[in-house]
Amino acid sequence: MIEKNIADDASYVADLLLKPLAQYYQHDWVEEIEVNRPGEVWIKRRGYGWYPRHAPELTYEWLTQRVMRTLANISGGRFNEFSAPMVGCELPGLPFRFQGIAGGNVSYEMGDRKGVALAIRSLMSDKALTLESFGLVKGDHAPRRTASMPGLHECEADFFDKIAKAVRDHLSIVVSGATGTGKTTFLKNVIRLIDLRQRVITLEDLRELHIPHPNRVHLTLSKNKTNSTLTYQDMVDLLMRMTPDYIPCGEVYVRNAFPVFSLIGKGHPVFTTIHASSPDLACEAFANNMTQAGVEVDRDSVIGTLKKELGCIIQLERDSITSVRRVVAVEFPAEDFRRAAAIAEARGRAPFSPAEA
């Protein structure tokens, strides 16, 4: 008798458990589903918008005690309506990301005592999306734009080729944008520009980045893990001793902002994403996340260091009507810093400060 793999068991349990929900999200044309309250599902179709479906089978008890509790257990976390009300994980064996919250932190109407909300986002569709899908085409001298996305920055150089050069030059890259703008999808395409002979080590809270390189390692540290004594800084220290050529990271948030920042400028290019509405605000968001984590830093110094070390910041936006995602700005802070420093030196000024870039 062949012994079952633990991962196979988890996938089997999750598949049985999620059948009432799977009928809504397991379609090629579905980008995401949201449950705002029991008995109701909102489905987002690719290229269209949201529409609701009546789902009486999705009760509060089933969503919390069966779905959220089981997924938390499978992913090594814990769920409790009062003390641990959030669950975030991949669906075992499936290309979907799950995020949910329940209990007193969720309400629908005045006077409600508790509720549940969850989102399941497909990770399948982005395989068909390329850098060209975001408006970056070889030979073009500016991103393609729609009327609702006028663009934030003009650049005469070829964006596509300059991004590829930043990758070849081992420079760190940040992809910035709001939720749903395709940051992770874009980052996956940037990773494909890395020479296949390079060694790539990823560091994520959820496995989302596909790495085609044969010499690769995936490190994960879930936000929900309760059975691990490792910190994000522990993982960074480990990673640095494993000789990476490139380090793609998951999204920058409060918990990991300082460790990811500490990697930048250490000789290993870091690729990551961040929530921000412009390249300048992306640097500020880095500093804000660090201070929210309780790290005592000089904000100007952090922003100055990022402007000195980041090879490229790519800004994405999404049309709220058509769902078209586009690059609306590309900036090259390290190049701008070097240029400004050279000008300052030529004029005989005092040593250049990164914050002036």
Order of alpha helices (4+ residues) and beta strands (2+ residues): alpha-alpha-beta-beta-beta-alpha-beta-beta-beta-alpha-beta-alpha-beta-beta-alpha-beta-alpha-beta-alpha-alpha-beta-beta-alpha
